[in-house]
């Protein structure tokens, strides 16, 4: 069951650029790009919490489980 990252959707809804989010949550744009592309092998809960706080959303708004 693959996990899909909808971070780009939430960024668009909040009219926020990746660079701005990266600065707010304290990670590099490169690491944020890896997360957005779905190529990340893991995400720390502290990072997920910071993203949700910055985008005023829930983890389920960002991560979605898709049945194959």
Secondary structure, DSSP 8 states (H G I E B T S, - for coil): -EEEE-HHHHHHHTT--HHHHHHHHT--HHHHHHHHHT--S---HHHHHHHHHHHT--HHHHEEEE--
